[in-house]
Amino acid sequence: MSKKTIETKRAGSLWEQLRAERVCVTIEEFCEILGWHRSRFYRHQGKIKNC
């Protein structure tokens, strides 16, 4: 599997749709896009740039 295929699978159609429509995403959407659990978001929230 090529690197480009892997990156495309990671981002998925949800990210493409949200990126075209909005500047910001909710915590739930962010976690779904990255495949993270909500608690992982909170552990790293200081390192994540928000709007």
PDB file of N, CA, C and O in Angstrom:
ATOM      1  N   MET A   1       0.844  -1.172   0.000  1.00  0.00           N
ATOM      2  CA  MET A   1       0.000   0.000   0.000  1.00  0.00           C
ATOM      3  C   MET A   1       0.895   1.242   0.000  1.00  0.00           C
ATOM      4  O   MET A   1       1.845   1.316   0.780  1.00  0.00           O
ATOM      5  N   SER A   2       0.609   2.199  -0.847  1.00  0.00           N
ATOM      6  CA  SER A   2       1.444   3.390  -0.946  1.00  0.00           C
ATOM      7  C   SER A   2       1.142   4.374   0.180  1.00  0.00           C
ATOM      8  O   SER A   2       0.094   4.310   0.823  1.00  0.00           O
ATOM      9  N   LYS A   3       2.078   5.276   0.399  1.00  0.00           N
ATOM     10  CA  LYS A   3       1.914   6.278   1.449  1.00  0.00           C
ATOM     11  C   LYS A   3       0.691   7.156   1.183  1.00  0.00           C
ATOM     12  O   LYS A   3      -0.044   7.497   2.110  1.00  0.00           O
ATOM     13  N   LYS A   4       0.476   7.519  -0.075  1.00  0.00           N
ATOM     14  CA  LYS A   4      -0.663   8.366  -0.421  1.00  0.00           C
ATOM     15  C   LYS A   4      -1.981   7.664  -0.097  1.00  0.00           C
ATOM     16  O   LYS A   4      -2.913   8.306   0.387  1.00  0.00           O
ATOM     17  N   THR A   5      -2.075   6.365  -0.353  1.00  0.00           N
ATOM     18  CA  THR A   5      -3.279   5.603  -0.053  1.00  0.00           C
ATOM     19  C   THR A   5      -3.541   5.591   1.445  1.00  0.00           C
ATOM     20  O   THR A   5      -4.685   5.734   1.876  1.00  0.00           O
ATOM     21  N   ILE A   6      -2.505   5.425   2.229  1.00  0.00           N
ATOM     22  CA  ILE A   6      -2.649   5.404   3.682  1.00  0.00           C
ATOM     23  C   ILE A   6      -3.138   6.756   4.180  1.00  0.00           C
ATOM     24  O   ILE A   6      -4.045   6.811   5.010  1.00  0.00           O
ATOM     25  N   GLU A   7      -2.553   7.856   3.689  1.00  0.00           N
ATOM     26  CA  GLU A   7      -2.974   9.182   4.117  1.00  0.00           C
ATOM     27  C   GLU A   7      -4.417   9.450   3.739  1.00  0.00           C
ATOM     28  O   GLU A   7      -5.157  10.053   4.517  1.00  0.00           O
ATOM     29  N   THR A   8      -4.827   9.016   2.566  1.00  0.00           N
ATOM     30  CA  THR A   8      -6.204   9.212   2.128  1.00  0.00           C
ATOM     31  C   THR A   8      -7.156   8.443   3.020  1.00  0.00           C
ATOM     32  O   THR A   8      -8.216   8.958   3.377  1.00  0.00           O
ATOM     33  N   LYS A   9      -6.801   7.217   3.389  1.00  0.00           N
ATOM     34  CA  LYS A   9      -7.664   6.427   4.262  1.00  0.00           C
ATOM     35  C   LYS A   9      -7.764   7.065   5.639  1.00  0.00           C
ATOM     36  O   LYS A   9      -8.832   7.033   6.251  1.00  0.00           O
ATOM     37  N   ARG A  10      -6.684   7.641   6.137  1.00  0.00           N
ATOM     38  CA  ARG A  10      -6.710   8.271   7.452  1.00  0.00           C
ATOM     39  C   ARG A  10      -7.647   9.463   7.479  1.00  0.00           C
ATOM     40  O   ARG A  10      -8.466   9.596   8.389  1.00  0.00           O
ATOM     41  N   ALA A  11      -7.531  10.319   6.494  1.00  0.00           N
ATOM     42  CA  ALA A  11      -8.338  11.537   6.476  1.00  0.00           C
ATOM     43  C   ALA A  11      -9.803  11.205   6.236  1.00  0.00           C
ATOM     44  O   ALA A  11     -10.671  11.702   6.952  1.00  0.00           O
ATOM     45  N   GLY A  12     -10.085  10.391   5.260  1.00  0.00           N
ATOM     46  CA  GLY A  12     -11.450   9.972   5.001  1.00  0.00           C
ATOM     47  C   GLY A  12     -12.319  11.076   4.430  1.00  0.00           C
ATOM     48  O   GLY A  12     -11.910  12.234   4.338  1.00  0.00           O
ATOM     49  N   SER A  13     -13.497  10.701   4.060  1.00  0.00           N
ATOM     50  CA  SER A  13     -14.417  11.634   3.432  1.00  0.00           C
ATOM     51  C   SER A  13     -14.982  12.645   4.426  1.00  0.00           C
ATOM     52  O   SER A  13     -15.337  13.755   4.028  1.00  0.00           O
ATOM     53  N   LEU A  14     -15.074  12.294   5.709  1.00  0.00           N
ATOM     54  CA  LEU A  14     -15.585  13.241   6.707  1.00  0.00           C
ATOM     55  C   LEU A  14     -14.698  14.476   6.743  1.00  0.00           C
ATOM     56  O   LEU A  14     -15.203  15.599   6.748  1.00  0.00           O
ATOM     57  N   TRP A  15     -13.402  14.285   6.768  1.00  0.00           N
ATOM     58  CA  TRP A  15     -12.485  15.422   6.804  1.00  0.00           C
ATOM     59  C   TRP A  15     -12.632  16.273   5.553  1.00  0.00           C
ATOM     60  O   TRP A  15     -12.677  17.500   5.646  1.00  0.00           O
ATOM     61  N   GLU A  16     -12.706  15.656   4.405  1.00  0.00           N
ATOM     62  CA  GLU A  16     -12.850  16.408   3.154  1.00  0.00           C
ATOM     63  C   GLU A  16     -14.140  17.223   3.156  1.00  0.00           C
ATOM     64  O   GLU A  16     -14.145  18.375   2.722  1.00  0.00           O
ATOM     65  N   GLN A  17     -15.204  16.649   3.628  1.00  0.00           N
ATOM     66  CA  GLN A  17     -16.493  17.347   3.683  1.00  0.00           C
ATOM     67  C   GLN A  17     -16.431  18.521   4.657  1.00  0.00           C
ATOM     68  O   GLN A  17     -16.861  19.626   4.324  1.00  0.00           O
ATOM     69  N   LEU A  18     -15.904  18.291   5.845  1.00  0.00           N
ATOM     70  CA  LEU A  18     -15.841  19.353   6.854  1.00  0.00           C
ATOM     71  C   LEU A  18     -14.893  20.469   6.435  1.00  0.00           C
ATOM     72  O   LEU A  18     -15.175  21.644   6.667  1.00  0.00           O
ATOM     73  N   ARG A  19     -13.789  20.113   5.831  1.00  0.00           N
ATOM     74  CA  ARG A  19     -12.808  21.106   5.398  1.00  0.00           C
ATOM     75  C   ARG A  19     -13.403  22.043   4.353  1.00  0.00           C
ATOM     76  O   ARG A  19     -13.090  23.234   4.330  1.00  0.00           O
ATOM     77  N   ALA A  20     -14.252  21.510   3.496  1.00  0.00           N
ATOM     78  CA  ALA A  20     -14.881  22.328   2.460  1.00  0.00           C
ATOM     79  C   ALA A  20     -15.968  23.239   3.027  1.00  0.00           C
ATOM     80  O   ALA A  20     -16.239  24.299   2.463  1.00  0.00           O
ATOM     81  N   GLU A  21     -16.586  22.842   4.129  1.00  0.00           N
ATOM     82  CA  GLU A  21     -17.728  23.583   4.665  1.00  0.00           C
ATOM     83  C   GLU A  21     -17.389  24.542   5.796  1.00  0.00           C
ATOM     84  O   GLU A  21     -17.999  25.605   5.905  1.00  0.00           O
ATOM     85  N   ARG A  22     -16.416  24.180   6.647  1.00  0.00           N
ATOM     86  CA  ARG A  22     -16.174  24.962   7.866  1.00  0.00           C
ATOM     87  C   ARG A  22     -14.698  25.162   8.130  1.00  0.00           C
ATOM     88  O   ARG A  22     -13.840  24.501   7.544  1.00  0.00           O
ATOM     89  N   VAL A  23     -14.425  26.101   9.039  1.00  0.00           N
ATOM     90  CA  VAL A  23     -13.064  26.363   9.471  1.00  0.00           C
ATOM     91  C   VAL A  23     -12.728  25.506  10.694  1.00  0.00           C
ATOM     92  O   VAL A  23     -11.600  25.032  10.832  1.00  0.00           O
ATOM     93  N   CYS A  24     -13.702  25.309  11.574  1.00  0.00           N
ATOM     94  CA  CYS A  24     -13.491  24.579  12.826  1.00  0.00           C
ATOM     95  C   CYS A  24     -14.294  23.284  12.844  1.00  0.00           C
ATOM     96  O   CYS A  24     -15.305  23.149  12.155  1.00  0.00           O
ATOM     97  N   VAL A  25     -13.823  22.343  13.643  1.00  0.00           N
ATOM     98  CA  VAL A  25     -14.559  21.090  13.855  1.00  0.00           C
ATOM     99  C   VAL A  25     -14.783  20.924  15.355  1.00  0.00           C
ATOM    100  O   VAL A  25     -14.044  21.485  16.164  1.00  0.00           O
ATOM    101  N   THR A  26     -15.792  20.160  15.718  1.00  0.00           N
ATOM    102  CA  THR A  26     -16.059  19.897  17.128  1.00  0.00           C
ATOM    103  C   THR A  26     -15.057  18.874  17.656  1.00  0.00           C
ATOM    104  O   THR A  26     -14.341  18.238  16.883  1.00  0.00           O
ATOM    105  N   ILE A  27     -15.014  18.725  18.951  1.00  0.00           N
ATOM    106  CA  ILE A  27     -14.130  17.730  19.558  1.00  0.00           C
ATOM    107  C   ILE A  27     -14.492  16.340  19.065  1.00  0.00           C
ATOM    108  O   ILE A  27     -13.610  15.539  18.754  1.00  0.00           O
ATOM    109  N   GLU A  28     -15.781  16.051  18.992  1.00  0.00           N
ATOM    110  CA  GLU A  28     -16.233  14.740  18.525  1.00  0.00           C
ATOM    111  C   GLU A  28     -15.784  14.476  17.086  1.00  0.00           C
ATOM    112  O   GLU A  28     -15.325  13.380  16.763  1.00  0.00           O
ATOM    113  N   GLU A  29     -15.920  15.487  16.228  1.00  0.00           N
ATOM    114  CA  GLU A  29     -15.507  15.341  14.829  1.00  0.00           C
ATOM    115  C   GLU A  29     -13.999  15.175  14.719  1.00  0.00           C
ATOM    116  O   GLU A  29     -13.519  14.358  13.934  1.00  0.00           O
ATOM    117  N   PHE A  30     -13.250  15.947  15.501  1.00  0.00           N
ATOM    118  CA  PHE A  30     -11.801  15.855  15.507  1.00  0.00           C
ATOM    119  C   PHE A  30     -11.348  14.440  15.873  1.00  0.00           C
ATOM    120  O   PHE A  30     -10.486  13.856  15.217  1.00  0.00           O
ATOM    121  N   CYS A  31     -11.950  13.909  16.933  1.00  0.00           N
ATOM    122  CA  CYS A  31     -11.588  12.561  17.388  1.00  0.00           C
ATOM    123  C   CYS A  31     -11.965  11.507  16.349  1.00  0.00           C
ATOM    124  O   CYS A  31     -11.218  10.552  16.138  1.00  0.00           O
ATOM    125  N   GLU A  32     -13.104  11.671  15.707  1.00  0.00           N
ATOM    126  CA  GLU A  32     -13.527  10.710  14.691  1.00  0.00           C
ATOM    127  C   GLU A  32     -12.585  10.736  13.494  1.00  0.00           C
ATOM    128  O   GLU A  32     -12.233   9.687  12.954  1.00  0.00           O
ATOM    129  N   ILE A  33     -12.178  11.924  13.081  1.00  0.00           N
ATOM    130  CA  ILE A  33     -11.270  12.057  11.937  1.00  0.00           C
ATOM    131  C   ILE A  33      -9.949  11.357  12.212  1.00  0.00           C
ATOM    132  O   ILE A  33      -9.426  10.659  11.343  1.00  0.00           O
ATOM    133  N   LEU A  34      -9.399  11.536  13.419  1.00  0.00           N
ATOM    134  CA  LEU A  34      -8.105  10.941  13.754  1.00  0.00           C
ATOM    135  C   LEU A  34      -8.198   9.532  14.315  1.00  0.00           C
ATOM    136  O   LEU A  34      -7.182   8.853  14.465  1.00  0.00           O
ATOM    137  N   GLY A  35      -9.408   9.091  14.626  1.00  0.00           N
ATOM    138  CA  GLY A  35      -9.558   7.773  15.232  1.00  0.00           C
ATOM    139  C   GLY A  35      -9.131   7.763  16.686  1.00  0.00           C
ATOM    140  O   GLY A  35      -8.712   6.730  17.207  1.00  0.00           O
ATOM    141  N   TRP A  36      -9.233   8.904  17.342  1.00  0.00           N
ATOM    142  CA  TRP A  36      -8.857   9.051  18.739  1.00  0.00           C
ATOM    143  C   TRP A  36     -10.067   8.857  19.631  1.00  0.00           C
ATOM    144  O   TRP A  36     -11.206   9.077  19.218  1.00  0.00           O
ATOM    145  N   HIS A  37      -9.800   8.440  20.869  1.00  0.00           N
ATOM    146  CA  HIS A  37     -10.827   8.443  21.907  1.00  0.00           C
ATOM    147  C   HIS A  37     -10.829   9.845  22.513  1.00  0.00           C
ATOM    148  O   HIS A  37      -9.807  10.532  22.498  1.00  0.00           O
ATOM    149  N   ARG A  38     -11.951  10.260  23.036  1.00  0.00           N
ATOM    150  CA  ARG A  38     -12.091  11.610  23.598  1.00  0.00           C
ATOM    151  C   ARG A  38     -11.049  11.891  24.688  1.00  0.00           C
ATOM    152  O   ARG A  38     -10.553  13.013  24.788  1.00  0.00           O
ATOM    153  N   SER A  39     -10.718  10.899  25.493  1.00  0.00           N
ATOM    154  CA  SER A  39      -9.744  11.116  26.569  1.00  0.00           C
ATOM    155  C   SER A  39      -8.357  11.425  26.006  1.00  0.00           C
ATOM    156  O   SER A  39      -7.597  12.166  26.629  1.00  0.00           O
ATOM    157  N   ARG A  40      -8.017  10.876  24.849  1.00  0.00           N
ATOM    158  CA  ARG A  40      -6.731  11.173  24.221  1.00  0.00           C
ATOM    159  C   ARG A  40      -6.687  12.637  23.791  1.00  0.00           C
ATOM    160  O   ARG A  40      -5.651  13.293  23.907  1.00  0.00           O
ATOM    161  N   PHE A  41      -7.802  13.139  23.300  1.00  0.00           N
ATOM    162  CA  PHE A  41      -7.874  14.560  22.936  1.00  0.00           C
ATOM    163  C   PHE A  41      -7.552  15.424  24.146  1.00  0.00           C
ATOM    164  O   PHE A  41      -6.751  16.354  24.050  1.00  0.00           O
ATOM    165  N   TYR A  42      -8.169  15.125  25.278  1.00  0.00           N
ATOM    166  CA  TYR A  42      -7.956  15.944  26.462  1.00  0.00           C
ATOM    167  C   TYR A  42      -6.521  15.852  26.983  1.00  0.00           C
ATOM    168  O   TYR A  42      -6.009  16.821  27.543  1.00  0.00           O
ATOM    169  N   ARG A  43      -5.868  14.705  26.807  1.00  0.00           N
ATOM    170  CA  ARG A  43      -4.460  14.582  27.208  1.00  0.00           C
ATOM    171  C   ARG A  43      -3.567  15.485  26.360  1.00  0.00           C
ATOM    172  O   ARG A  43      -2.544  15.974  26.840  1.00  0.00           O
ATOM    173  N   HIS A  44      -3.946  15.707  25.110  1.00  0.00           N
ATOM    174  CA  HIS A  44      -3.108  16.465  24.178  1.00  0.00           C
ATOM    175  C   HIS A  44      -3.668  17.844  23.846  1.00  0.00           C
ATOM    176  O   HIS A  44      -3.134  18.516  22.963  1.00  0.00           O
ATOM    177  N   GLN A  45      -4.709  18.280  24.511  1.00  0.00           N
ATOM    178  CA  GLN A  45      -5.373  19.516  24.117  1.00  0.00           C
ATOM    179  C   GLN A  45      -4.472  20.746  24.167  1.00  0.00           C
ATOM    180  O   GLN A  45      -4.688  21.692  23.410  1.00  0.00           O
ATOM    181  N   GLY A  46      -3.484  20.754  25.027  1.00  0.00           N
ATOM    182  CA  GLY A  46      -2.565  21.886  25.097  1.00  0.00           C
ATOM    183  C   GLY A  46      -1.667  22.013  23.874  1.00  0.00           C
ATOM    184  O   GLY A  46      -1.128  23.087  23.609  1.00  0.00           O
ATOM    185  N   LYS A  47      -1.506  20.928  23.133  1.00  0.00           N
ATOM    186  CA  LYS A  47      -0.647  20.921  21.949  1.00  0.00           C
ATOM    187  C   LYS A  47      -1.424  21.117  20.659  1.00  0.00           C
ATOM    188  O   LYS A  47      -0.828  21.257  19.591  1.00  0.00           O
ATOM    189  N   ILE A  48      -2.764  21.127  20.747  1.00  0.00           N
ATOM    190  CA  ILE A  48      -3.612  21.236  19.567  1.00  0.00           C
ATOM    191  C   ILE A  48      -4.065  22.681  19.408  1.00  0.00           C
ATOM    192  O   ILE A  48      -4.628  23.272  20.330  1.00  0.00           O
ATOM    193  N   LYS A  49      -3.813  23.247  18.222  1.00  0.00           N
ATOM    194  CA  LYS A  49      -4.233  24.619  17.948  1.00  0.00           C
ATOM    195  C   LYS A  49      -5.725  24.637  17.687  1.00  0.00           C
ATOM    196  O   LYS A  49      -6.225  23.884  16.851  1.00  0.00           O
ATOM    197  N   ASN A  50      -6.433  25.490  18.398  1.00  0.00           N
ATOM    198  CA  ASN A  50      -7.873  25.606  18.182  1.00  0.00           C
ATOM    199  C   ASN A  50      -8.199  26.974  17.591  1.00  0.00           C
ATOM    200  O   ASN A  50      -7.366  27.880  17.577  1.00  0.00           O
ATOM    201  N   CYS A  51      -9.430  27.097  17.106  1.00  0.00           N
ATOM    202  CA  CYS A  51      -9.838  28.344  16.425  1.00  0.00           C
ATOM    203  C   CYS A  51     -10.110  29.445  17.405  1.00  0.00           C
ATOM    204  O   CYS A  51     -10.462  30.555  17.004  1.00  0.00           O
TER     205      CYS A  51
END
